[in-house]
């Protein structure tokens, strides 16, 4: 599940904007998000979350990739393994 919630949004008298938001997204997106320096961020460390709570979070909100890329050379792939789950996901979107 990916979720975004704006907590506060304000503008200074000089027109500078400050927006505070809470994001929920799969951990694999975190590295991409942290690449952009325009964001000031704070995220929970997975080491700081107790095992039972982390297990509950994964059980209640699992990350399931849309597809698995076949082995290929280079950075851009185009061929995916077909699966019943992938077909089901694309039918429900």
Contact map, one row per residue, 1 for C-alpha under 8 A:
111000000000000000000001110000000000000000000000000000000000111000000000000000000000000000000
111100000000000000000011110000000000000000000000000000000000000000000000000000000000000000000
111110000000000000000011100000000000000000000000000000000000000000000000000000000000000000000
011111000000000000001111000000000000000000000000000000000000000000000000000000000000000000000
001111100000000000001110000000000000000000000000000000000000000000000000000000000000000000000
000111111000000000111100000000000000000000000000000000000000000000000000000000000000000000000
000011111000000000111100000000000000000000000000000000000000000000000000000000000000000000000
000001111100000001111000000000000000000000000000000000000000000000000000000000000000000000000
000001111110000011110000000000000000000000000000000000000000000000000000000000000000000000000
000000011111000011100000000000000000000000000000000000000000000000000000000000000000000000000
000000001111111111000000000000000000000000000000000000000000000000000000000000000000000000000
000000000111111110000000000000000000000000000000000000000000000000000000000000000000000000000
000000000011111100000000000000000000000000000000000000000000000000000000000000000000000000000
000000000011111100000000000000000000000000000000000000000000000000000000000000000000000000000
000000000011111110000000000000000000000000000000000000000000000000000000000000000000000000000
000000000011111111000000000000000000000000000000000000000000000000000000000000000000000000000
000000001111001111100000000000000000000000000000000000000000000000000000000000000000000000000
000000011110000111110000000000000000000000000000000000000000000000000000000000000000000000000
000001111100000011111000000000000000000000000000000000000000000000000000000000000000000000000
000001111000000001111100000000000000000000000000000000000000000000000000000000000000000000000
000111110000000000111110000000000000000000000000000000000000000000000000000000000000000000000
000111100000000000011111000000000000000000000000000000000000000000000000000000000000000000000
011110000000000000001111100000000000000000000000000000000000000000000000000000000000000000000
111100000000000000000111110000000000000000000000000000000000000000000000000000000000000000000
111000000000000000000011111011000000000000000000000000000000000000000000000000000000000000000
110000000000000000000001111111000000000000000000000000000000001000000000000000000000000000000
000000000000000000000000111111100000000000000000000000000000000000000000000000000000000000000
000000000000000000000000011111110000000000000000000000000000000000000000000000000000000000000
000000000000000000000000111111111000000000000000000000000000000000000000000000000000000000000
000000000000000000000000111111111100000000000000000000000000000000000000000000000000000000000
000000000000000000000000001111111110000000000000000000000000000000000000000000000000000000000
000000000000000000000000000111111111000000000000000000000000000000000000000000000000000000000
000000000000000000000000000011111111000000000000000000000000000000000000000000000000000000000
000000000000000000000000000001111111101010000000000000000000000000000000000000000000000000000
000000000000000000000000000000111111100000000000000000000000000000000000000000000000000000000
000000000000000000000000000000011111111000000000000000000000000000000000000000000000000000000
000000000000000000000000000000000111111100000000000000000000000000000000000000000000000000000
000000000000000000000000000000000001111100000000000000000000000000000000000000000000000000000
000000000000000000000000000000000101111110000000000000000000000000000000000000000000000000000
000000000000000000000000000000000000111111000000000000000000000000000000000000000000000000000
000000000000000000000000000000000100001111100000000000000000000000000000000000000000000000000
000000000000000000000000000000000000000111110000000000000000000000000000000000000000000000000
000000000000000000000000000000000000000011111000000000000000000000000000000000000000000000000
000000000000000000000000000000000000000001111101100000000000000000000000000000000000000000000
000000000000000000000000000000000000000000111111100000000000000000000000000000000000000000000
000000000000000000000000000000000000000000011111100001000000000000000000000000000000000000000
000000000000000000000000000000000000000000001111110000000000000000000000000000000000000000000
000000000000000000000000000000000000000000011111110000000000000000000000000000000000000000000
000000000000000000000000000000000000000000011111111011000000000000000000000000000000000000000
000000000000000000000000000000000000000000000011111111000000000000000000000000000000000000000
000000000000000000000000000000000000000000000000111111100000000000000000000000000000000000000
000000000000000000000000000000000000000000000000011111110000000000000000000000000000000000000
000000000000000000000000000000000000000000000000111111111000000000000000000000000000000000000
000000000000000000000000000000000000000000000100111111111100000000000000000000000000000000000
000000000000000000000000000000000000000000000000001111111110000000000000000000000000000000000
000000000000000000000000000000000000000000000000000111111111000000000000000000000000000000000
000000000000000000000000000000000000000000000000000011111111110000000000000000000000000000000
000000000000000000000000000000000000000000000000000001111111111000000000000000000000000000000
000000000000000000000000000000000000000000000000000000111111110000000000000000000000000000000
000000000000000000000000000000000000000000000000000000011111110000000000000000000000000000000
100000000000000000000000000000000000000000000000000000001111111000000000000000000000000000000
100000000000000000000000000000000000000000000000000000001111111100000000000000000000000000000
100000000000000000000000010000000000000000000000000000000100111110000000000000000000000000000
000000000000000000000000000000000000000000000000000000000000011111000000000000000000000000000
000000000000000000000000000000000000000000000000000000000000001111110000000000000000000000000
000000000000000000000000000000000000000000000000000000000000000111110000000000000000010010000
000000000000000000000000000000000000000000000000000000000000000011111000000000011100010000000
000000000000000000000000000000000000000000000000000000000000000011111100000000011000000000000
000000000000000000000000000000000000000000000000000000000000000000111110000011111000000000000
000000000000000000000000000000000000000000000000000000000000000000011111000010111000000000000
000000000000000000000000000000000000000000000000000000000000000000001111100000000000000000000
000000000000000000000000000000000000000000000000000000000000000000000111110010000000000000000
000000000000000000000000000000000000000000000000000000000000000000000011111010000000000000000
000000000000000000000000000000000000000000000000000000000000000000000001111110000000000000000
000000000000000000000000000000000000000000000000000000000000000000000000111110000000000000000
000000000000000000000000000000000000000000000000000000000000000000000000011111000000000000000
000000000000000000000000000000000000000000000000000000000000000000001101111111100000000000000
000000000000000000000000000000000000000000000000000000000000000000001000000111110000000000000
000000000000000000000000000000000000000000000000000000000000000000001100000011111000000000000
000000000000000000000000000000000000000000000000000000000000000000111100000001111100000000000
000000000000000000000000000000000000000000000000000000000000000000111100000000111110000000000
000000000000000000000000000000000000000000000000000000000000000000100000000000011111011000000
000000000000000000000000000000000000000000000000000000000000000000000000000000001111111000000
000000000000000000000000000000000000000000000000000000000000000000000000000000000111111100000
000000000000000000000000000000000000000000000000000000000000000000000000000000000011111110000
000000000000000000000000000000000000000000000000000000000000000001100000000000000111111111000
000000000000000000000000000000000000000000000000000000000000000000000000000000000111111111100
000000000000000000000000000000000000000000000000000000000000000000000000000000000001111111110
000000000000000000000000000000000000000000000000000000000000000001000000000000000000111111111
000000000000000000000000000000000000000000000000000000000000000000000000000000000000011111111
000000000000000000000000000000000000000000000000000000000000000000000000000000000000001111111
000000000000000000000000000000000000000000000000000000000000000000000000000000000000000111111
000000000000000000000000000000000000000000000000000000000000000000000000000000000000000011111
